Amino acid sequence: MTRPDGRQPDQLRPISFIPNVAAHATGSVLVSFGDTRVICSATVEDDVPRWMRTQRVEGGWLTAEYSMLPYATLDRKPRDISRGKLDGRSSEIQRLIGRALRAVVDLKKVGQRTIWVDCDVLQADGGTRTASVTGGCVAVAIAFNRLFAQGKLRDFPLKKLVAAVSAGVFEGVPVLDLNYLEDKAAAVDFNVVMTESSEFVEIQGSGEEAVFSGAEMTAMLELSGNGIAHLIALQKEAILAADRAAPADLAALAAAFGR
């Protein structure tokens, strides 16, 4: 079996993080999984949702929003606002991002604040939700580092890093990190979210008009675990580099798009 881009079954696409791409966000990063590129930002608001005030819930909140820009795909995707509502796929993905990040954040240590995580897909080639979770965690870590350095946090709220990756069965073989061509043709599609301690946060998996065996599922989970371990290492490098990096310039962004 030959993958469309020549990768081995257990090989991730080229992964990169360019921090500080959104000047007005507390933390931001442009994450690339191959040709999938997502800007993830974390913005801090000194307030909490009304339901938390009403119920006197201690601590803060973290929520996520996800959108795919109209030009992110081959065929223009209308903006949600033009339809008057969020589509079901976007709603499901942003809930996944929020759940994944809340699993590793101690909201009591956030204080009376809301962390808004915005994930905007610039270019889609499969795995936009996994890229959003992975980049969203980096953006949140950068934001918390800055709040801590400014003395606005007494304790660091991020308990551990979290990342996500896709896996699937393509042409009868379990493979890691599917691009669009593979995702479209895959018999089985999995999305796996794990922490740096190899704990599962969420597993989404289904056969696409097909079934899969226990052995195939085990293989996909093993591929995902190994892939996420590599993603976590790259996240750590990106978070450490963010404090030293100047705002991303046009040259860095152009390089990310292979120009």
C-alpha positions in Angstrom: 0.0 0.0 0.0 1.3 3.4 -1.0 -0.1 6.5 0.7 -0.9 9.4 -1.6 1.9 11.6 -0.2 4.4 8.7 0.1 4.4 8.5 3.9 4.7 5.3 5.9 1.6 4.1 7.7 2.9 5.3 11.1 4.2 8.7 9.8 2.8 12.1 10.7 2.6 14.8 8.1 5.1 17.6 8.6 4.1 19.5 11.8 4.9 23.1 12.6 3.9 25.8 15.1 4.4 29.5 14.5 3.6 31.4 17.7 2.4 35.0 18.2 0.5 35.3 14.9 -2.4 37.3 16.5 -1.1 40.4 18.2 -4.2 41.1 20.3 -4.7 37.6 21.6 -3.1 36.6 24.9 -1.7 33.5 23.2 -1.7 32.4 19.6 -0.2 30.0 17.1 -0.4 29.0 13.5 -0.4 25.2 13.5 0.2 23.2 10.4 -0.5 19.5 9.9 0.9 19.1 6.3 -1.4 21.3 4.2 -3.9 21.8 6.9 -3.4 25.1 8.6 -5.3 26.6 11.6 -4.8 29.8 13.6 -5.5 29.1 17.2 -5.8 31.9 19.7 -6.6 32.2 23.4 -8.1 35.4 24.6 -8.7 36.2 28.3 -11.9 38.0 29.4 -12.1 39.1 33.0 -15.6 37.8 33.5 -17.4 34.5 33.7 -20.6 33.2 32.0 -23.9 34.3 33.7 -24.7 30.7 34.6 -21.6 30.5 36.7 -22.4 33.7 38.6 -26.0 32.6 39.1 -25.0 29.2 40.4 -22.0 30.7 42.3 -19.6 28.3 40.7 -16.0 28.8 41.8 -13.3 29.6 39.3 -13.4 30.4 35.6 -14.4 28.9 32.3 -12.8 27.9 29.1 -14.8 27.6 25.8 -13.9 27.2 22.2 -15.2 28.4 18.8 -14.2 26.8 15.5 -14.8 28.1 12.0 -13.6 27.2 8.5 -12.9 30.2 6.4 -14.7 30.3 3.1 -11.5 29.8 1.0 -10.2 26.9 3.2 -11.5 24.2 0.8 -11.6 23.7 -2.9 -15.2 24.8 -3.1 -16.1 28.0 -1.2 -17.8 27.3 2.1 -20.4 29.9 3.0 -19.9 31.7 6.3 -22.1 30.5 9.1 -23.5 34.0 9.6 -24.8 33.9 6.0 -26.9 30.9 6.9 -28.0 32.4 10.2 -26.8 29.5 12.3 -23.7 27.4 13.1 -23.6 24.1 11.1 -23.7 20.8 12.9 -20.1 19.9 12.1 -18.6 23.1 13.4 -20.7 22.9 16.5 -19.5 19.3 17.2 -15.9 20.2 16.6 -15.9 23.3 18.9 -17.4 21.3 21.6 -14.7 18.7 21.2 -12.0 21.4 21.4 -13.6 22.8 24.6 -13.9 19.4 26.3 -10.3 18.5 25.4 -8.8 21.6 26.9 -11.1 21.8 30.0 -9.8 18.2 30.7 -6.3 19.5 31.3 -7.1 23.0 32.8 -7.8 23.6 36.6 -10.6 26.1 36.1 -10.5 27.1 39.8 -6.9 28.4 39.3 -8.1 30.5 36.3 -10.0 32.8 38.6 -13.0 34.8 37.6 -12.0 34.7 33.9 -13.2 33.2 30.7 -10.6 31.8 28.3 -11.9 32.0 24.7 -10.1 29.6 22.3 -10.7 30.5 18.7 -9.7 28.1 16.0 -9.9 29.4 12.4 -9.1 27.1 9.6 -7.1 28.8 6.8 -6.6 25.7 4.7 -8.2 22.3 5.1 -6.6 19.0 3.9 -8.0 16.6 6.6 -7.6 16.6 10.3 -8.7 20.2 11.1 -10.3 19.2 14.4 -7.1 17.4 15.6 -5.0 20.3 14.5 -7.3 22.7 16.4 -7.1 20.7 19.6 -3.3 20.5 19.3 -2.8 24.1 18.4 -5.4 25.3 20.9 -3.5 23.7 23.7 -0.3 25.6 22.7 -2.2 28.9 22.5 -3.7 28.3 26.0 -0.3 27.4 27.4 1.3 30.6 25.9 -1.6 32.7 27.3 -1.2 31.2 30.8 2.5 31.7 30.7 2.0 35.4 30.0 -0.7 35.8 32.7 1.6 34.1 35.2 4.6 36.3 34.2 2.4 39.4 34.7 1.4 38.3 38.2 -2.2 37.7 37.2 -2.2 34.1 38.2 -1.0 32.7 41.5 -0.9 29.1 40.4 -0.4 27.7 36.9 -3.8 26.3 35.7 -2.6 24.0 32.9 -2.1 20.5 34.5 -0.7 18.8 31.4 -0.6 19.1 27.7 -3.2 17.5 25.4 -3.0 16.8 21.7 -5.1 15.0 19.1 -4.5 13.0 15.9 -6.5 11.1 13.4 -6.0 7.4 12.4 -7.9 5.2 10.0 -8.0 2.2 7.8 -6.9 3.1 4.3 -6.7 0.5 1.5 -6.9 -2.2 4.2 -4.0 -0.8 6.3 -4.2 1.2 9.6 -2.5 4.6 9.0 -1.8 7.7 11.1 -2.8 11.3 10.4 -5.0 11.1 7.4 -5.0 13.8 4.8 -8.1 14.7 2.8 -7.6 12.1 0.0 -7.1 9.3 2.6 -9.9 10.6 4.8 -12.3 10.6 1.9 -11.5 7.0 0.9 -10.9 5.5 4.4 -13.0 2.5 5.5 -12.6 3.5 9.1 -12.0 7.0 10.6 -10.7 7.7 14.2 -9.9 10.9 16.1 -8.0 10.4 19.3 -7.3 12.9 22.0 -4.7 12.1 24.6 -2.7 13.9 27.3 1.1 13.9 27.7 0.6 11.2 30.3 -0.9 8.9 27.7 -4.4 9.2 29.2 -7.3 9.2 26.8 -9.6 12.3 26.8 -11.8 11.3 23.9 -12.0 8.7 21.1 -14.2 9.2 18.1 -14.3 6.3 15.7 -16.6 4.7 13.1 -16.7 2.6 10.1 -17.5 4.4 6.9 -20.0 1.9 5.5 -17.6 -0.7 6.8 -16.7 -2.6 9.9 -13.4 -2.9 11.7 -11.8 -5.6 13.9 -10.5 -5.4 17.4 -7.0 -5.8 16.0 -7.5 -2.9 13.6 -8.8 -0.7 16.5 -5.8 -1.7 18.6 -3.4 -0.8 15.8 -5.1 2.6 15.3 -4.9 3.4 19.0 -1.2 2.4 19.1 -0.5 4.6 16.0 -2.3 7.5 17.7 -0.5 7.1 21.0 2.9 7.2 19.2 1.9 10.1 17.1 0.6 12.1 20.0 3.8 11.5 21.9 5.6 13.2 19.1 3.1 16.0 18.9 3.5 16.7 22.6 7.3 17.0 22.2 6.7 19.6 19.4 4.1 21.4 21.5 6.7 21.8 24.3 9.2 23.3 21.9 6.7 25.7 20.6 5.6 26.9 24.0 9.1 27.5 25.1 10.0 29.3 21.9 6.9 31.6 22.1 8.3 33.7 24.9 11.5 34.3 23.0 9.8 34.9 19.6 8.8 38.3 18.2 5.4 38.6 16.6 5.4 36.4 13.5 6.4 38.3 10.4 5.2 37.8 6.8 8.3 35.9 5.9 7.6 33.2 8.6 4.0 33.0 7.5 4.9 32.7 3.8 7.4 30.0 4.7 4.7 28.0 6.5 2.7 28.0 3.2 5.7 26.8 1.3 6.2 29.9 -0.8 
